[in-house]
Amino acid sequence: GRPVVAVKRPTLNMRVDADVLDAFKATGPGWQTRINAVLRDAVAHGVKKA
């Protein structure tokens, strides 16, 4: 199963373009963690509103 994590993460439902999701899934296991890393980097660099 999944490894136990020290900090529980909330469940999130969000809509993304199919091609974006496919690109992340194509990178293999850990794709959700990579999405989280991209979002964390965006927050750290002060993403502007769309």
mmCIF file as Biopython writes it, N, C-alpha, C and O atoms, coordinates in Angstrom:
data_model
#
loop_
_atom_site.group_PDB
_atom_site.id
_atom_site.type_symbol
_atom_site.label_atom_id
_atom_site.label_alt_id
_atom_site.label_comp_id
_atom_site.label_asym_id
_atom_site.label_entity_id
_atom_site.label_seq_id
_atom_site.pdbx_PDB_ins_code
_atom_site.Cartn_x
_atom_site.Cartn_y
_atom_site.Cartn_z
_atom_site.occupancy
_atom_site.B_iso_or_equiv
_atom_site.auth_seq_id
_atom_site.auth_asym_id
_atom_site.pdbx_PDB_model_num
ATOM 1   N N  . GLY A ? 1  ? 0.806   -1.189 0.000   1.0 0.0 1  A 1 
ATOM 2   C CA . GLY A ? 1  ? 0.000   0.000  0.000   1.0 0.0 1  A 1 
ATOM 3   C C  . GLY A ? 1  ? 0.854   1.259  0.000   1.0 0.0 1  A 1 
ATOM 4   O O  . GLY A ? 1  ? 2.060   1.230  -0.243  1.0 0.0 1  A 1 
ATOM 5   N N  . ARG A ? 2  ? 0.195   2.331  0.275   1.0 0.0 2  A 1 
ATOM 6   C CA . ARG A ? 2  ? 0.870   3.632  0.301   1.0 0.0 2  A 1 
ATOM 7   C C  . ARG A ? 2  ? 1.668   3.786  1.582   1.0 0.0 2  A 1 
ATOM 8   O O  . ARG A ? 2  ? 1.270   3.279  2.631   1.0 0.0 2  A 1 
ATOM 9   N N  . PRO A ? 3  ? 2.792   4.483  1.501   1.0 0.0 3  A 1 
ATOM 10  C CA . PRO A ? 3  ? 3.561   4.742  2.723   1.0 0.0 3  A 1 
ATOM 11  C C  . PRO A ? 3  ? 2.809   5.705  3.639   1.0 0.0 3  A 1 
ATOM 12  O O  . PRO A ? 3  ? 2.071   6.573  3.172   1.0 0.0 3  A 1 
ATOM 13  N N  . VAL A ? 4  ? 3.001   5.543  4.926   1.0 0.0 4  A 1 
ATOM 14  C CA . VAL A ? 4  ? 2.368   6.425  5.901   1.0 0.0 4  A 1 
ATOM 15  C C  . VAL A ? 4  ? 3.098   7.762  5.893   1.0 0.0 4  A 1 
ATOM 16  O O  . VAL A ? 4  ? 4.328   7.801  5.910   1.0 0.0 4  A 1 
ATOM 17  N N  . VAL A ? 5  ? 2.345   8.855  5.866   1.0 0.0 5  A 1 
ATOM 18  C CA . VAL A ? 5  ? 2.940   10.188 5.872   1.0 0.0 5  A 1 
ATOM 19  C C  . VAL A ? 5  ? 2.724   10.846 7.222   1.0 0.0 5  A 1 
ATOM 20  O O  . VAL A ? 5  ? 1.735   10.577 7.904   1.0 0.0 5  A 1 
ATOM 21  N N  . ALA A ? 6  ? 3.649   11.705 7.604   1.0 0.0 6  A 1 
ATOM 22  C CA . ALA A ? 6  ? 3.568   12.382 8.899   1.0 0.0 6  A 1 
ATOM 23  C C  . ALA A ? 6  ? 2.438   13.409 8.918   1.0 0.0 6  A 1 
ATOM 24  O O  . ALA A ? 6  ? 1.765   13.579 9.934   1.0 0.0 6  A 1 
ATOM 25  N N  . VAL A ? 7  ? 2.235   14.086 7.801   1.0 0.0 7  A 1 
ATOM 26  C CA . VAL A ? 7  ? 1.208   15.124 7.712   1.0 0.0 7  A 1 
ATOM 27  C C  . VAL A ? 7  ? 0.152   14.668 6.713   1.0 0.0 7  A 1 
ATOM 28  O O  . VAL A ? 7  ? 0.454   14.398 5.550   1.0 0.0 7  A 1 
ATOM 29  N N  . LYS A ? 8  ? -1.086  14.587 7.180   1.0 0.0 8  A 1 
ATOM 30  C CA . LYS A ? 8  ? -2.168  14.199 6.271   1.0 0.0 8  A 1 
ATOM 31  C C  . LYS A ? 8  ? -2.503  15.363 5.352   1.0 0.0 8  A 1 
ATOM 32  O O  . LYS A ? 8  ? -2.530  16.519 5.774   1.0 0.0 8  A 1 
ATOM 33  N N  . ARG A ? 9  ? -2.752  15.043 4.108   1.0 0.0 9  A 1 
ATOM 34  C CA . ARG A ? 9  ? -3.112  16.058 3.124   1.0 0.0 9  A 1 
ATOM 35  C C  . ARG A ? 9  ? -4.610  15.986 2.875   1.0 0.0 9  A 1 
ATOM 36  O O  . ARG A ? 9  ? -5.177  14.895 2.819   1.0 0.0 9  A 1 
ATOM 37  N N  . PRO A ? 10 ? -5.252  17.129 2.727   1.0 0.0 10 A 1 
ATOM 38  C CA . PRO A ? 10 ? -6.690  17.093 2.429   1.0 0.0 10 A 1 
ATOM 39  C C  . PRO A ? 10 ? -6.934  16.585 1.011   1.0 0.0 10 A 1 
ATOM 40  O O  . PRO A ? 10 ? -6.095  16.748 0.126   1.0 0.0 10 A 1 
ATOM 41  N N  . THR A ? 11 ? -8.086  15.973 0.815   1.0 0.0 11 A 1 
ATOM 42  C CA . THR A ? 11 ? -8.484  15.528 -0.517  1.0 0.0 11 A 1 
ATOM 43  C C  . THR A ? 11 ? -9.000  16.734 -1.293  1.0 0.0 11 A 1 
ATOM 44  O O  . THR A ? 11 ? -9.700  17.584 -0.742  1.0 0.0 11 A 1 
ATOM 45  N N  . LEU A ? 12 ? -8.648  16.803 -2.577  1.0 0.0 12 A 1 
ATOM 46  C CA . LEU A ? 12 ? -9.025  17.933 -3.417  1.0 0.0 12 A 1 
ATOM 47  C C  . LEU A ? 12 ? -9.584  17.421 -4.731  1.0 0.0 12 A 1 
ATOM 48  O O  . LEU A ? 12 ? -9.008  16.532 -5.359  1.0 0.0 12 A 1 
ATOM 49  N N  . ASN A ? 13 ? -10.691 17.978 -5.136  1.0 0.0 13 A 1 
ATOM 50  C CA . ASN A ? 13 ? -11.238 17.710 -6.467  1.0 0.0 13 A 1 
ATOM 51  C C  . ASN A ? 13 ? -11.112 18.991 -7.267  1.0 0.0 13 A 1 
ATOM 52  O O  . ASN A ? 13 ? -11.583 20.046 -6.842  1.0 0.0 13 A 1 
ATOM 53  N N  . MET A ? 14 ? -10.474 18.898 -8.428  1.0 0.0 14 A 1 
ATOM 54  C CA . MET A ? 14 ? -10.335 20.072 -9.277  1.0 0.0 14 A 1 
ATOM 55  C C  . MET A ? 14 ? -10.361 19.646 -10.735 1.0 0.0 14 A 1 
ATOM 56  O O  . MET A ? 14 ? -10.063 18.498 -11.067 1.0 0.0 14 A 1 
ATOM 57  N N  . ARG A ? 15 ? -10.717 20.571 -11.589 1.0 0.0 15 A 1 
ATOM 58  C CA . ARG A ? 15 ? -10.774 20.287 -13.021 1.0 0.0 15 A 1 
ATOM 59  C C  . ARG A ? 15 ? -9.514  20.840 -13.694 1.0 0.0 15 A 1 
ATOM 60  O O  . ARG A ? 15 ? -9.112  21.981 -13.464 1.0 0.0 15 A 1 
ATOM 61  N N  . VAL A ? 16 ? -8.913  20.004 -14.520 1.0 0.0 16 A 1 
ATOM 62  C CA . VAL A ? 16 ? -7.764  20.425 -15.321 1.0 0.0 16 A 1 
ATOM 63  C C  . VAL A ? 16 ? -7.994  19.932 -16.743 1.0 0.0 16 A 1 
ATOM 64  O O  . VAL A ? 16 ? -8.785  19.015 -16.969 1.0 0.0 16 A 1 
ATOM 65  N N  . ASP A ? 17 ? -7.314  20.531 -17.683 1.0 0.0 17 A 1 
ATOM 66  C CA . ASP A ? 17 ? -7.426  20.090 -19.069 1.0 0.0 17 A 1 
ATOM 67  C C  . ASP A ? 17 ? -6.902  18.663 -19.191 1.0 0.0 17 A 1 
ATOM 68  O O  . ASP A ? 17 ? -5.934  18.281 -18.533 1.0 0.0 17 A 1 
ATOM 69  N N  . ALA A ? 18 ? -7.558  17.885 -20.044 1.0 0.0 18 A 1 
ATOM 70  C CA . ALA A ? 18 ? -7.208  16.475 -20.209 1.0 0.0 18 A 1 
ATOM 71  C C  . ALA A ? 18 ? -5.753  16.294 -20.621 1.0 0.0 18 A 1 
ATOM 72  O O  . ALA A ? 18 ? -5.087  15.372 -20.150 1.0 0.0 18 A 1 
ATOM 73  N N  . ASP A ? 19 ? -5.254  17.166 -21.497 1.0 0.0 19 A 1 
ATOM 74  C CA . ASP A ? 19 ? -3.875  17.006 -21.953 1.0 0.0 19 A 1 
ATOM 75  C C  . ASP A ? 19 ? -2.873  17.264 -20.831 1.0 0.0 19 A 1 
ATOM 76  O O  . ASP A ? 19 ? -1.804  16.655 -20.801 1.0 0.0 19 A 1 
ATOM 77  N N  . VAL A ? 20 ? -3.211  18.160 -19.913 1.0 0.0 20 A 1 
ATOM 78  C CA . VAL A ? 20 ? -2.330  18.431 -18.772 1.0 0.0 20 A 1 
ATOM 79  C C  . VAL A ? 20 ? -2.292  17.212 -17.864 1.0 0.0 20 A 1 
ATOM 80  O O  . VAL A ? 20 ? -1.219  16.774 -17.449 1.0 0.0 20 A 1 
ATOM 81  N N  . LEU A ? 21 ? -3.463  16.665 -17.557 1.0 0.0 21 A 1 
ATOM 82  C CA . LEU A ? 21 ? -3.529  15.479 -16.714 1.0 0.0 21 A 1 
ATOM 83  C C  . LEU A ? 21 ? -2.795  14.313 -17.363 1.0 0.0 21 A 1 
ATOM 84  O O  . LEU A ? 21 ? -2.032  13.610 -16.699 1.0 0.0 21 A 1 
ATOM 85  N N  . ASP A ? 22 ? -3.018  14.105 -18.646 1.0 0.0 22 A 1 
ATOM 86  C CA . ASP A ? 22 ? -2.345  13.021 -19.363 1.0 0.0 22 A 1 
ATOM 87  C C  . ASP A ? 22 ? -0.829  13.166 -19.310 1.0 0.0 22 A 1 
ATOM 88  O O  . ASP A ? 22 ? -0.111  12.177 -19.159 1.0 0.0 22 A 1 
ATOM 89  N N  . ALA A ? 23 ? -0.341  14.402 -19.433 1.0 0.0 23 A 1 
ATOM 90  C CA . ALA A ? 23 ? 1.105   14.637 -19.398 1.0 0.0 23 A 1 
ATOM 91  C C  . ALA A ? 23 ? 1.689   14.256 -18.043 1.0 0.0 23 A 1 
ATOM 92  O O  . ALA A ? 23 ? 2.747   13.632 -17.978 1.0 0.0 23 A 1 
ATOM 93  N N  . PHE A ? 24 ? 1.009   14.626 -16.963 1.0 0.0 24 A 1 
ATOM 94  C CA . PHE A ? 24 ? 1.500   14.257 -15.634 1.0 0.0 24 A 1 
ATOM 95  C C  . PHE A ? 24 ? 1.413   12.751 -15.417 1.0 0.0 24 A 1 
ATOM 96  O O  . PHE A ? 24 ? 2.354   12.147 -14.902 1.0 0.0 24 A 1 
ATOM 97  N N  . LYS A ? 25 ? 0.296   12.136 -15.802 1.0 0.0 25 A 1 
ATOM 98  C CA . LYS A ? 25 ? 0.140   10.695 -15.621 1.0 0.0 25 A 1 
ATOM 99  C C  . LYS A ? 25 ? 1.182   9.919  -16.421 1.0 0.0 25 A 1 
ATOM 100 O O  . LYS A ? 25 ? 1.631   8.856  -15.994 1.0 0.0 25 A 1 
ATOM 101 N N  . ALA A ? 26 ? 1.566   10.452 -17.582 1.0 0.0 26 A 1 
ATOM 102 C CA . ALA A ? 26 ? 2.549   9.791  -18.436 1.0 0.0 26 A 1 
ATOM 103 C C  . ALA A ? 26 ? 3.932   9.737  -17.793 1.0 0.0 26 A 1 
ATOM 104 O O  . ALA A ? 26 ? 4.782   8.955  -18.220 1.0 0.0 26 A 1 
ATOM 105 N N  . THR A ? 27 ? 4.164   10.561 -16.770 1.0 0.0 27 A 1 
ATOM 106 C CA . THR A ? 27 ? 5.468   10.542 -16.101 1.0 0.0 27 A 1 
ATOM 107 C C  . THR A ? 27 ? 5.594   9.379  -15.133 1.0 0.0 27 A 1 
ATOM 108 O O  . THR A ? 27 ? 6.664   9.155  -14.566 1.0 0.0 27 A 1 
ATOM 109 N N  . GLY A ? 28 ? 4.504   8.632  -14.937 1.0 0.0 28 A 1 
ATOM 110 C CA . GLY A ? 28 ? 4.554   7.426  -14.111 1.0 0.0 28 A 1 
ATOM 111 C C  . GLY A ? 28 ? 4.159   7.672  -12.669 1.0 0.0 28 A 1 
ATOM 112 O O  . GLY A ? 28 ? 3.643   8.734  -12.322 1.0 0.0 28 A 1 
ATOM 113 N N  . PRO A ? 29 ? 4.412   6.667  -11.829 1.0 0.0 29 A 1 
ATOM 114 C CA . PRO A ? 29 ? 4.044   6.778  -10.419 1.0 0.0 29 A 1 
ATOM 115 C C  . PRO A ? 29 ? 4.627   8.033  -9.779  1.0 0.0 29 A 1 
ATOM 116 O O  . PRO A ? 29 ? 5.763   8.422  -10.054 1.0 0.0 29 A 1 
ATOM 117 N N  . GLY A ? 30 ? 3.830   8.650  -8.926  1.0 0.0 30 A 1 
ATOM 118 C CA . GLY A ? 30 ? 4.255   9.877  -8.278  1.0 0.0 30 A 1 
ATOM 119 C C  . GLY A ? 30 ? 3.763   11.127 -8.977  1.0 0.0 30 A 1 
ATOM 120 O O  . GLY A ? 30 ? 4.152   12.238 -8.617  1.0 0.0 30 A 1 
ATOM 121 N N  . TRP A ? 31 ? 2.903   10.951 -9.983  1.0 0.0 31 A 1 
ATOM 122 C CA . TRP A ? 31 ? 2.451   12.121 -10.748 1.0 0.0 31 A 1 
ATOM 123 C C  . TRP A ? 31 ? 1.680   13.105 -9.888  1.0 0.0 31 A 1 
ATOM 124 O O  . TRP A ? 31 ? 1.767   14.310 -10.128 1.0 0.0 31 A 1 
ATOM 125 N N  . GLN A ? 32 ? 0.929   12.643 -8.896  1.0 0.0 32 A 1 
ATOM 126 C CA . GLN A ? 32 ? 0.197   13.563 -8.024  1.0 0.0 32 A 1 
ATOM 127 C C  . GLN A ? 32 ? 1.164   14.363 -7.154  1.0 0.0 32 A 1 
ATOM 128 O O  . GLN A ? 32 ? 0.939   15.545 -6.890  1.0 0.0 32 A 1 
ATOM 129 N N  . THR A ? 33 ? 2.226   13.720 -6.715  1.0 0.0 33 A 1 
ATOM 130 C CA . THR A ? 33 ? 3.251   14.409 -5.931  1.0 0.0 33 A 1 
ATOM 131 C C  . THR A ? 33 ? 3.929   15.478 -6.781  1.0 0.0 33 A 1 
ATOM 132 O O  . THR A ? 33 ? 4.240   16.560 -6.284  1.0 0.0 33 A 1 
ATOM 133 N N  . ARG A ? 34 ? 4.160   15.182 -8.064  1.0 0.0 34 A 1 
ATOM 134 C CA . ARG A ? 34 ? 4.772   16.170 -8.959  1.0 0.0 34 A 1 
ATOM 135 C C  . ARG A ? 34 ? 3.838   17.355 -9.197  1.0 0.0 34 A 1 
ATOM 136 O O  . ARG A ? 34 ? 4.297   18.494 -9.279  1.0 0.0 34 A 1 
ATOM 137 N N  . ILE A ? 35 ? 2.534   17.102 -9.308  1.0 0.0 35 A 1 
ATOM 138 C CA . ILE A ? 35 ? 1.583   18.214 -9.435  1.0 0.0 35 A 1 
ATOM 139 C C  . ILE A ? 35 ? 1.660   19.087 -8.191  1.0 0.0 35 A 1 
ATOM 140 O O  . ILE A ? 35 ? 1.670   20.314 -8.293  1.0 0.0 35 A 1 
ATOM 141 N N  . ASN A ? 36 ? 1.715   18.465 -7.018  1.0 0.0 36 A 1 
ATOM 142 C CA . ASN A ? 36 ? 1.819   19.218 -5.769  1.0 0.0 36 A 1 
ATOM 143 C C  . ASN A ? 36 ? 3.089   20.070 -5.762  1.0 0.0 36 A 1 
ATOM 144 O O  . ASN A ? 36 ? 3.065   21.217 -5.316  1.0 0.0 36 A 1 
ATOM 145 N N  . ALA A ? 37 ? 4.195   19.511 -6.253  1.0 0.0 37 A 1 
ATOM 146 C CA . ALA A ? 37 ? 5.459   20.253 -6.284  1.0 0.0 37 A 1 
ATOM 147 C C  . ALA A ? 37 ? 5.359   21.466 -7.212  1.0 0.0 37 A 1 
ATOM 148 O O  . ALA A ? 37 ? 5.875   22.536 -6.891  1.0 0.0 37 A 1 
ATOM 149 N N  . VAL A ? 38 ? 4.703   21.302 -8.350  1.0 0.0 38 A 1 
ATOM 150 C CA . VAL A ? 38 ? 4.527   22.416 -9.289  1.0 0.0 38 A 1 
ATOM 151 C C  . VAL A ? 38 ? 3.679   23.512 -8.647  1.0 0.0 38 A 1 
ATOM 152 O O  . VAL A ? 38 ? 3.998   24.695 -8.758  1.0 0.0 38 A 1 
ATOM 153 N N  . LEU A ? 39 ? 2.599   23.114 -7.976  1.0 0.0 39 A 1 
ATOM 154 C CA . LEU A ? 39 ? 1.740   24.097 -7.310  1.0 0.0 39 A 1 
ATOM 155 C C  . LEU A ? 39 ? 2.478   24.790 -6.172  1.0 0.0 39 A 1 
ATOM 156 O O  . LEU A ? 39 ? 2.341   25.999 -5.992  1.0 0.0 39 A 1 
ATOM 157 N N  . ARG A ? 40 ? 3.259   24.036 -5.404  1.0 0.0 40 A 1 
ATOM 158 C CA . ARG A ? 40 ? 4.031   24.616 -4.300  1.0 0.0 40 A 1 
ATOM 159 C C  . ARG A ? 40 ? 5.036   25.638 -4.835  1.0 0.0 40 A 1 
ATOM 160 O O  . ARG A ? 40 ? 5.212   26.702 -4.240  1.0 0.0 40 A 1 
ATOM 161 N N  . ASP A ? 41 ? 5.692   25.325 -5.944  1.0 0.0 41 A 1 
ATOM 162 C CA . ASP A ? 41 ? 6.654   26.243 -6.555  1.0 0.0 41 A 1 
ATOM 163 C C  . ASP A ? 41 ? 5.950   27.520 -7.026  1.0 0.0 41 A 1 
ATOM 164 O O  . ASP A ? 41 ? 6.479   28.621 -6.875  1.0 0.0 41 A 1 
ATOM 165 N N  . ALA A ? 42 ? 4.753   27.362 -7.596  1.0 0.0 42 A 1 
ATOM 166 C CA . ALA A ? 42 ? 3.989   28.529 -8.045  1.0 0.0 42 A 1 
ATOM 167 C C  . ALA A ? 42 ? 3.640   29.431 -6.870  1.0 0.0 42 A 1 
ATOM 168 O O  . ALA A ? 42 ? 3.740   30.654 -6.972  1.0 0.0 42 A 1 
ATOM 169 N N  . VAL A ? 43 ? 3.234   28.837 -5.761  1.0 0.0 43 A 1 
ATOM 170 C CA . VAL A ? 43 ? 2.904   29.619 -4.564  1.0 0.0 43 A 1 
ATOM 171 C C  . VAL A ? 43 ? 4.153   30.322 -4.041  1.0 0.0 43 A 1 
ATOM 172 O O  . VAL A ? 43 ? 4.096   31.494 -3.667  1.0 0.0 43 A 1 
ATOM 173 N N  . ALA A ? 44 ? 5.270   29.618 -4.013  1.0 0.0 44 A 1 
ATOM 174 C CA . ALA A ? 44 ? 6.519   30.186 -3.498  1.0 0.0 44 A 1 
ATOM 175 C C  . ALA A ? 44 ? 6.994   31.370 -4.332  1.0 0.0 44 A 1 
ATOM 176 O O  . ALA A ? 44 ? 7.642   32.283 -3.820  1.0 0.0 44 A 1 
ATOM 177 N N  . HIS A ? 45 ? 6.666   31.347 -5.624  1.0 0.0 45 A 1 
ATOM 178 C CA . HIS A ? 45 ? 7.117   32.414 -6.513  1.0 0.0 45 A 1 
ATOM 179 C C  . HIS A ? 45 ? 6.046   33.472 -6.758  1.0 0.0 45 A 1 
ATOM 180 O O  . HIS A ? 45 ? 6.182   34.293 -7.665  1.0 0.0 45 A 1 
ATOM 181 N N  . GLY A ? 46 ? 4.991   33.457 -5.965  1.0 0.0 46 A 1 
ATOM 182 C CA . GLY A ? 46 ? 3.980   34.513 -6.041  1.0 0.0 46 A 1 
ATOM 183 C C  . GLY A ? 46 ? 3.232   34.566 -7.342  1.0 0.0 46 A 1 
ATOM 184 O O  . GLY A ? 46 ? 3.265   35.579 -8.040  1.0 0.0 46 A 1 
ATOM 185 N N  . VAL A ? 47 ? 2.558   33.494 -7.677  1.0 0.0 47 A 1 
ATOM 186 C CA . VAL A ? 47 ? 1.769   33.455 -8.906  1.0 0.0 47 A 1 
ATOM 187 C C  . VAL A ? 47 ? 0.723   34.559 -8.889  1.0 0.0 47 A 1 
ATOM 188 O O  . VAL A ? 47 ? 0.059   34.784 -7.877  1.0 0.0 47 A 1 
ATOM 189 N N  . LYS A ? 48 ? 0.583   35.240 -10.010 1.0 0.0 48 A 1 
ATOM 190 C CA . LYS A ? 48 ? -0.409  36.307 -10.160 1.0 0.0 48 A 1 
ATOM 191 C C  . LYS A ? 48 ? -1.765  35.692 -10.487 1.0 0.0 48 A 1 
ATOM 192 O O  . LYS A ? 48 ? -1.833  34.564 -10.976 1.0 0.0 48 A 1 
ATOM 193 N N  . LYS A ? 49 ? -2.835  36.419 -10.223 1.0 0.0 49 A 1 
ATOM 194 C CA . LYS A ? 49 ? -4.171  35.947 -10.568 1.0 0.0 49 A 1 
ATOM 195 C C  . LYS A ? 49 ? -4.308  35.856 -12.075 1.0 0.0 49 A 1 
ATOM 196 O O  . LYS A ? 49 ? -3.736  36.655 -12.817 1.0 0.0 49 A 1 
ATOM 197 N N  . ALA A ? 50 ? -5.076  34.865 -12.519 1.0 0.0 50 A 1 
ATOM 198 C CA . ALA A ? 50 ? -5.290  34.674 -13.961 1.0 0.0 50 A 1 
ATOM 199 C C  . ALA A ? 50 ? -6.243  35.707 -14.510 1.0 0.0 50 A 1 
ATOM 200 O O  . ALA A ? 50 ? -6.540  35.701 -15.704 1.0 0.0 50 A 1 
#
